[in-house]
Amino acid sequence: MSNKTIKTINPYNGNALESYKQFSDDKVESYLSLANQTFKEWSTTEISHRTTLLKQLADTLITNKQHYSQLMTQEMGKPISQSMAEIEKCALLADFYITNADDFLADELIDTDASESFISYDPLGCILGIMPWNYPFWQVLRFAIPTITAGNTVLLKHAANVTGSALAIQALFEESGYPEGCFQTLIVDHDQIETIIADNRIQAVSLTGSEKAGKHIAQLAGKNLKKTVLELGGNNACIVLADADLDSHLETMVNARMQNTGQSCIAAKRFIVEAAIYDEFLEKFKNKVTSIKIGDPLKEATELSVLSREDLAKTLKDQVDKSVKKGAKVLIGNKSDKAFFEPTIITNVTPDMPVFDEETFGPVAAIIKVKDAEEAYKLAANSRLGLGSMVFTQDTETAKHQINQIPDGAFFINAMVKSDPRLPFGGTKASGFGRELSVEGIHEFVNKKTIYINL
């Protein structure tokens, strides 16, 4: 194997950050061996001990918040205030499982003909996580914290452009007192991942990423009879009905599209607006978007900055330009410079345009005018993806009747779709399967074992 190196680059100024040497196959083997060995002891530790370490991890997160936030911002361009919020959310995630893990993993008694019968929630072993760059700490920890707290060990393959964050997360676990081998970061390429998934010591795979990556990993895992959890792309609809309270919710709607410079799977990507409120919405939405503070992501006042890589800006430009050729109109934006892409509003959008049919990973809001609520809901459900939808209306009771008609993993009324440790998170259709967070998340990588005892 060649001595391949991974170089991280600051997308805001193009400066080189660090170089990391790709692991040799022998080094990968040593990590797998340690993860497997550590599992044998870790899986038998008391839940109380695991949650004590989790409390130390939450404390370490907050202690090092500035360092972690700066690292994320330098590696992938996230505004520093949002990086800080991400670390704080990770600490809240830890707090949630500190409080609830014991109950979630307790034996569940079942009344049967047996003298005693119950479900035991046993850890599986070493779990591989393949994670993206857009939320470098949150995406990893929302998988790793419940998985490790359940008694498993974790190997992480992170996105190459956030390799520094990946190694910092391993150090986070080690500094918090976790046994060596509980959480390890692998610096490997795609060919090595194929070998790792096939290894008998890997029991399951969790991937957050693109639909293309999800199909490839699911195929590899299926070939090796390994369980997978896939959290893939989203094309979330934001339905704005005629009775929506724009003054109360407009900031939420803009944030739903522009947060993290639009690089979020659960961002509002298609705004489906009733004709009666369309002109008012468009004017207020435009004014709000043009007031966003754009600049250096390391400055606290910055609200939107660069995309994570230059190629992502090129892809986004291509999606907008192809949509314009099909009849869409650019209201504002559609200018790019290297990794920067100007906040963009595009109108006259119809199905069959890239900005309607595809996931746009950046600050582009596609606006669709519809005649009534029935058409709005119909268009919202018109997507191969199924991560989440949101509707803004004062008639929440009528909106509740649409719950069964929206085939997504989440349906939010008068709020932006977001992940919350207390609620299960995941999608349907081409957005993947399985759930993270809440009790469902900690149960994804356990053996739900039936115990039946007769005296």
C-alpha positions in Angstrom: 0.0 0.0 0.0 1.2 3.5 -0.8 2.1 6.1 1.8 -1.0 8.1 0.9 -1.6 11.3 2.9 -4.7 13.3 3.6 -4.4 17.0 3.6 -7.0 19.2 5.3 -7.6 22.7 3.9 -9.4 25.8 5.3 -12.2 26.4 2.8 -12.5 30.1 3.7 -8.9 31.1 2.8 -7.5 28.0 1.0 -4.7 27.6 3.6 -3.4 24.1 4.3 -4.1 22.9 7.8 -2.6 19.5 8.5 -1.4 16.3 6.7 -2.3 12.9 8.0 -0.9 9.6 6.9 -3.3 6.9 5.8 -3.2 3.8 8.0 -1.4 0.7 6.7 -3.4 -2.5 6.6 -1.3 -3.7 9.6 -2.4 -0.6 11.6 -6.0 -1.2 10.7 -5.7 -4.8 12.0 -4.3 -3.5 15.3 -7.2 -1.2 15.7 -9.7 -3.9 15.0 -8.0 -6.3 17.4 -8.0 -3.7 20.2 -11.7 -2.8 19.6 -12.6 -6.5 19.8 -10.5 -7.1 22.9 -11.8 -4.0 24.6 -15.4 -5.0 23.9 -15.1 -8.2 25.9 -14.5 -6.2 29.1 -16.5 -3.1 28.3 -19.6 -5.1 27.5 -19.7 -6.5 31.0 -19.2 -3.2 32.8 -22.1 -1.8 34.9 -24.3 0.8 33.2 -23.6 3.1 36.2 -19.9 3.0 35.3 -20.6 3.8 31.6 -22.8 6.8 32.5 -20.2 8.1 35.0 -17.7 8.2 32.1 -20.4 9.8 30.0 -20.7 12.6 32.5 -16.9 13.1 32.3 -17.3 13.2 28.5 -20.0 15.9 28.8 -17.7 17.9 31.0 -14.7 17.5 28.6 -16.9 18.7 25.7 -17.7 22.0 27.6 -14.1 22.4 28.9 -12.7 22.2 25.3 -15.6 23.9 23.6 -13.5 26.7 22.1 -10.8 24.3 20.8 -13.3 21.9 19.2 -15.3 24.8 17.7 -12.3 26.4 16.2 -11.1 23.1 14.7 -14.5 22.5 13.1 -14.7 26.0 11.7 -11.2 25.9 10.2 -11.7 22.4 8.7 -15.2 22.9 7.1 -16.1 26.6 7.3 -19.0 26.5 9.8 -19.6 29.9 11.4 -18.0 29.7 14.9 -21.2 30.5 16.8 -22.8 27.5 15.1 -19.8 25.3 15.9 -20.1 26.4 19.6 -23.8 25.5 19.5 -22.9 22.1 18.1 -20.6 21.2 20.9 -23.2 22.4 23.5 -25.8 20.1 21.8 -23.4 17.2 22.0 -23.2 17.8 25.8 -27.0 17.8 26.0 -27.0 14.5 24.1 -24.6 13.0 26.7 -26.9 14.4 29.5 -29.9 12.7 28.0 -28.3 9.2 28.0 -26.7 9.8 31.5 -30.3 10.2 32.7 -32.0 7.5 30.6 -29.6 4.8 29.6 -30.2 2.6 32.7 -34.0 2.5 31.9 -33.5 2.0 28.2 -31.2 -1.0 28.7 -33.0 -2.6 31.6 -34.5 -6.0 31.1 -38.1 -5.8 29.9 -40.3 -8.2 31.7 -42.9 -10.0 29.6 -45.8 -12.0 31.0 -46.0 -15.4 29.3 -46.6 -19.0 30.3 -43.0 -19.2 31.6 -42.0 -18.8 35.2 -40.0 -15.9 34.1 -39.6 -14.3 30.6 -38.0 -11.0 29.5 -36.1 -9.2 26.8 -32.4 -8.6 27.5 -30.7 -5.8 25.6 -27.1 -7.1 25.0 -24.4 -5.2 23.1 -23.3 -6.6 19.7 -19.6 -5.9 19.5 -17.6 -3.5 17.4 -19.7 -1.1 15.3 -18.3 0.8 12.3 -19.5 4.4 11.9 -19.0 6.2 8.5 -19.8 9.9 9.0 -19.9 13.2 7.0 -18.3 16.5 7.4 -21.2 18.9 7.8 -21.7 18.4 11.6 -18.3 16.9 12.4 -18.9 16.3 16.1 -22.7 16.0 16.3 -23.1 13.4 13.6 -20.4 11.2 15.2 -21.5 11.6 18.8 -25.2 11.0 18.1 -24.2 7.6 16.8 -21.3 6.9 19.2 -22.7 7.9 22.5 -25.7 5.6 22.6 -23.8 2.8 20.8 -20.9 2.8 23.3 -23.2 3.4 26.3 -25.0 0.2 25.3 -21.7 -1.7 25.7 -20.4 -1.7 22.2 -17.1 -0.4 20.9 -16.8 2.0 17.9 -14.5 2.4 15.0 -15.0 5.7 13.0 -14.3 6.5 9.4 -14.9 10.2 9.2 -14.9 12.4 6.1 -11.3 13.2 5.0 -11.7 17.0 5.2 -12.5 16.8 8.9 -9.7 14.3 9.9 -8.6 16.7 12.7 -12.0 16.6 14.2 -12.1 12.8 13.9 -8.9 12.5 15.9 -10.1 15.1 18.4 -13.2 12.9 19.1 -11.0 9.9 19.8 -9.0 12.0 22.2 -12.3 13.3 23.8 -13.2 9.7 24.8 -9.8 8.8 26.0 -9.4 12.1 28.0 -12.8 11.4 29.6 -11.6 8.0 31.0 -13.0 5.5 28.5 -10.8 2.4 28.0 -8.4 2.5 25.1 -10.2 0.8 22.2 -13.7 2.0 23.1 -13.7 4.6 20.4 -11.0 4.7 17.7 -10.6 6.8 14.5 -9.5 5.1 11.3 -7.7 7.1 8.6 -8.5 4.8 5.6 -9.7 4.8 2.0 -12.7 3.2 0.4 -10.9 0.0 -0.5 -9.9 -0.6 3.1 -13.5 0.1 4.2 -14.7 -2.8 2.1 -12.2 -5.1 3.9 -13.2 -3.7 7.3 -16.9 -4.3 6.7 -16.2 -7.9 5.7 -14.2 -8.5 8.9 -16.0 -10.9 11.3 -15.2 -8.5 14.2 -17.4 -5.8 12.7 -21.0 -6.5 13.8 -22.9 -3.6 12.1 -22.4 -0.3 10.2 -24.0 3.1 10.7 -23.6 5.6 7.8 -24.7 9.2 7.5 -24.0 10.5 4.0 -25.3 10.6 0.5 -27.7 8.3 -1.2 -24.9 7.0 -3.4 -22.7 6.2 -0.4 -25.6 4.6 1.4 -26.4 2.2 -1.5 -22.7 1.2 -1.7 -22.3 0.6 2.0 -25.7 -1.2 2.3 -24.6 -3.5 -0.6 -21.3 -4.3 1.1 -23.0 -4.9 4.5 -25.7 -7.0 3.0 -23.2 -9.2 1.2 -21.6 -9.8 4.6 -25.0 -10.1 6.5 -24.2 -7.0 8.7 -27.0 -4.8 10.0 -26.9 -1.1 8.8 -28.5 2.2 9.9 -28.5 4.7 7.0 -29.2 8.4 7.4 -29.0 9.7 3.9 -30.0 12.9 2.0 -33.1 15.0 2.4 -35.2 17.2 0.2 -37.4 18.7 3.0 -40.5 20.6 2.1 -41.5 23.8 4.0 -45.2 24.3 3.4 -46.4 27.9 4.0 -50.2 28.0 4.1 -52.3 31.1 3.6 -53.0 31.5 7.3 -49.3 31.2 8.4 -48.1 33.8 10.9 -45.1 35.1 8.9 -44.1 37.7 11.5 -43.7 34.9 14.2 -42.1 32.2 12.0 -40.2 33.9 9.1 -36.9 33.8 11.0 -37.4 30.1 11.6 -38.1 29.5 7.9 -34.9 31.3 6.8 -32.8 29.6 9.5 -34.3 26.2 8.3 -32.7 26.8 4.9 -29.5 28.9 5.7 -28.2 27.3 8.9 -24.8 25.7 8.5 -24.6 27.6 5.2 -27.4 25.4 3.9 -25.3 22.2 4.3 -27.8 20.1 6.3 -29.7 17.0 5.3 -32.8 18.3 7.2 -32.7 21.8 5.9 -35.9 23.3 4.3 -35.0 23.0 0.6 -38.4 23.4 -1.2 -40.7 26.2 0.0 -44.2 25.4 -1.1 -46.3 28.6 -0.6 -50.1 29.1 -1.1 -50.8 31.8 -3.7 -52.8 34.0 -1.2 -49.7 34.6 0.8 -47.0 34.1 -1.9 -46.1 37.8 -2.6 -45.9 38.7 1.1 -43.9 35.7 1.9 -41.4 36.2 -1.0 -40.8 39.9 -0.1 -40.3 39.2 3.6 -38.2 36.1 3.0 -35.9 38.0 0.5 -35.5 40.9 3.0 -34.5 38.4 5.7 -32.0 36.5 3.5 -30.3 39.7 2.3 -29.8 40.8 5.9 -27.8 37.6 6.8 -24.2 38.6 7.9 -21.7 36.9 5.6 -18.0 36.7 6.3 -15.1 35.1 8.1 -16.5 32.0 9.9 -14.1 32.6 12.8 -15.9 35.9 13.6 -18.7 35.6 16.1 -21.0 37.9 14.2 -20.8 35.8 11.0 -24.1 33.9 10.2 -23.1 32.4 6.8 -19.8 31.7 5.2 -18.2 29.3 2.7 -19.2 25.8 1.7 -17.0 23.0 2.9 -15.3 22.5 -0.4 -15.0 24.2 -3.8 -16.5 21.3 -5.7 -19.7 21.6 -3.7 -20.1 25.2 -4.8 -19.7 24.1 -8.5 -22.3 21.3 -8.0 -24.8 23.8 -6.5 -24.2 26.3 -9.4 -24.8 23.5 -11.9 -28.1 22.6 -10.2 -29.3 26.2 -10.2 -28.2 26.9 -13.8 -29.9 23.7 -15.2 -33.1 24.8 -13.4 -33.0 28.2 -14.9 -32.7 26.7 -18.4 -35.9 24.8 -17.6 -37.7 28.1 -16.7 -36.8 28.9 -13.1 -36.0 32.5 -12.2 -33.2 33.7 -9.9 -34.6 36.4 -7.6 -31.3 36.9 -5.8 -27.9 35.2 -5.6 -26.5 32.5 -7.8 -23.0 33.9 -7.7 -20.0 31.8 -6.5 -16.3 32.3 -5.8 -14.2 29.2 -5.0 -16.0 27.7 -2.0 -18.3 30.6 -1.5 -21.9 30.5 -2.8 -24.1 33.5 -2.4 -27.5 33.0 -0.6 -29.9 32.3 -3.5 -33.7 32.5 -3.9 -35.0 30.8 -7.0 -38.7 31.1 -8.1 -41.0 29.6 -10.8 -39.7 26.2 -9.7 -41.5 23.1 -10.9 -41.0 19.3 -10.5 -38.4 18.0 -13.0 -36.0 20.8 -12.2 -32.8 19.9 -10.2 -33.7 22.4 -7.4 -37.0 20.5 -6.9 -36.0 16.9 -7.5 -32.5 16.8 -6.1 -30.9 17.6 -2.7 -29.3 21.1 -2.9 -26.5 21.2 -0.3 -26.0 24.9 0.2 -27.8 28.2 0.6 -30.4 27.9 -2.2 -34.1 28.3 -1.5 -36.4 26.9 -4.2 -39.9 28.6 -4.0 -43.0 27.0 -5.5 -46.4 28.7 -5.7 -49.5 26.6 -5.3 -53.2 27.4 -5.5 -54.2 25.7 -2.2 -53.3 23.5 0.8 -54.2 20.3 -1.0 -51.8 21.0 -3.8 -49.1 22.1 -1.3 -49.3 18.7 0.6 -49.3 16.8 -2.7 -46.1 18.5 -3.9 -44.4 18.1 -0.5 -44.9 14.3 -0.7 -43.6 14.4 -4.3 -40.0 13.4 -3.5 -37.8 10.3 -3.7 -36.4 11.4 -0.4 -38.2 11.2 3.0 -36.3 12.8 5.8 -38.8 15.4 7.0 -41.4 18.0 6.2 -42.6 21.2 8.0 -45.8 23.2 7.7 -46.6 26.6 8.9 -50.2 27.3 9.7 -52.4 28.6 12.5 -54.8 25.7 12.0 -52.7 23.0 13.7 -55.7 20.6 14.1 -56.2 20.4 10.3 -52.4 20.0 9.8 -52.5 17.0 12.1 -54.8 15.2 9.6 -51.9 15.3 7.2 -49.5 13.3 9.4 -50.4 10.0 7.7 -50.2 11.6 4.2 -46.6 12.8 4.6 -44.5 9.6 4.3 -41.4 11.2 5.9 -39.4 10.3 9.1 -40.5 13.6 10.7 -43.4 16.1 10.4 -43.0 19.4 12.2 -45.8 22.0 12.6 -44.8 25.6 13.0 -41.1 24.6 13.6 -38.1 23.7 11.6 -37.2 20.0 11.3 -34.3 19.3 13.7 -32.8 16.4 15.6 -33.4 16.2 19.4 -31.9 13.6 21.7 -35.3 12.9 23.2 -36.9 12.0 19.8 -36.0 9.3 17.2 -34.4 10.6 14.1 -34.2 9.1 10.6 -35.9 8.9 7.2 -37.8 6.8 4.7 -37.5 6.0 1.0 -34.1 7.1 -0.4 -33.4 9.0 2.9 -32.5 5.7 4.5 -33.7 3.5 7.3 -33.1 2.9 11.0 -33.3 5.5 13.8 -30.8 7.4 15.8 -31.3 9.1 19.2 -33.9 8.5 21.9 -34.6 4.9 23.0 -34.7 3.8 19.4 -31.1 4.9 18.9 -29.7 3.0 21.8 -31.6 -0.1 20.7 -30.3 -0.1 17.1 -27.1 -1.9 18.0 -28.1 -4.4 20.6 -29.2 -8.0 20.5 -32.9 -8.0 21.7 -32.6 -11.4 23.3 -35.6 -13.4 24.4 -35.1 -15.1 27.8 -37.6 -17.8 28.8 -37.2 -19.6 32.1 -39.3 -22.4 33.6 -38.7 -23.5 37.2 
